[in-house]
Amino acid sequence: MKHFAVSAPVGRPIGRPAGGAASDGPARAFEPDGEDRMTQQGFKRFRRRNRQSTSDQAADQRPEPAAEPFLDRGYQPEPEAEFGQENTAPAAKPAAAVEDVPVTGRRRRPLNLAAQSRVDIIQPPMEVLPTRFDPWNQIEQIPFDFGGPKASRLPLVSAFRASPTARAFDLLRTRLLHSLNAHGWSRVAVTSPRAGGGTTFCAVNLALSLARVPESRSLLMDMNFRQPGVAQALGIAPHGNMAAFLAQKATFDQHLQRLSDTLAVGSNSAPDQNASDLLHDPRAAAAIADMIEATSAETVLFDLPPVLEHDDVAAFLPQVDGVLLISDGTRTTAAELAACEKMLAGHAPLLGVVLNRAE
């Protein structure tokens, strides 16, 4: 239902004479004499002009609209219905029907993988990378017979594995490793109260027992400048000068010799009666530290002269983590052991006392 405002009729009816006589035809609507007459078409024109002028004023005050976003799949906004008309625009198509709409914007075409032929990429052969440089492998390895007894050397536990002495050194090795691992230590000084107590014998056999531990690295250093004996005990030729090595005049790979993959020996071919002066030298501490770091040695045994006869041990104590004291069961007294413990107190811990030549 539409409503229109019609002004009151002014004048005479349409088709009626001025005298008021009625005509023979049907009665018609009043026809105004002036311009106040409003028809349906005139009302529509009035509404359109009024709406257009209002939108033009609002457009002058409205900021410039932003660029329209990309409309994919040819989507166009629906026009607004005019006043007095019903919105007869078709309803939105379902999602399945959208696929048939032509695309006006940019569109990615799906890859047809079935139509493509398989391409085999030829991989180049893997390059063999060089192994990591290991200074331990740079040490010269000499032939050494661990199992064959020789008259030119001391009895070795590696040649008598079934003897009680071999079992005793294996037990000493295990206890020593437990103590070192518990504290994070690696440097052990092997000494005795007096000369002739069997220090070199114990140091060599303990090193051979340590060498039997798989994937381990042990060093045996002959630091007895008064009477070197490690090379003779092992039955090998003396090699290198320990004094030159400690003075950093020779590198560790020039001085050391490997008996196996797990044991290296630093022998001493030149005795020196002024060994304590050399052991006080800071270069000796630096040479030993660099050697241990480069070789990644887990256990280092230092064969030292007697404690109560020279000051070599006292000078070398700052470079060790602990002391293993060898006691001769036939000669060492309790007073000598007490004197050694008193001298070691406050400088290096006493790891244990080994009784040699026990009866």
Secondary structure, 3 states (H helix, E strand, C coil): CCCCCCCCCCCCECCCCCCCCCCCCCCCCECCCCCCCCCHHHHHHHHHHHHHHHHHHHHHHCCCCCCCCCCHHHCCCCCCCCCCCCCCCCCCCCCCHHHHCCCCCCCCCCCCHHHCCCCCCCCCCCCCCCCCCCHHHHCEECCCCCCCCCCCCCCCCCCCCCCHHHHHHHHHHHHHHHHHHHHCCCEEEEECCCCCCCHHHHHHHHHHHHHCCCCCCEEEEECCCCCCCHHHHHCCCCCCCHHHHHCCCCCHHHHCEECCCCEEEECCCCCCCCHHHHHHCHHHHHHHHHHHHHHCCCEEEEECCCCCCCCHHHHHHHHCCEEEEEEECCCCCHHHHHHHHHHHCCCCCEEEEEEECCC
